[in-house]
């Protein structure tokens, strides 16, 4: 992540997980960050939060 070290800690945060969710939701948070879903909107609106076929 180019330039990440120069940012203030608060500016580095892209998602905050409220507590410890069940395993599928937990993994979805990591996919959201990996796929930069935060650049397109909120996690609540992210289509990738639901597993395929479910």
Phi, psi and omega in degrees: 000098183296130178082357183296321182296332182278349180276151175294152181309318180296330180281347179275339185285130178244342179204146177231124182271121180279096181079199180246105180283176177295161189307318181295318178293323179301312179293326179297323177300316181293322176296319179304314180289313181302320182271006179056040177300332180297339178284342182253349179156193183279155178302322181300332181261358185284122182294337181284357182286341178259133179296149179303134180078007181215000000 
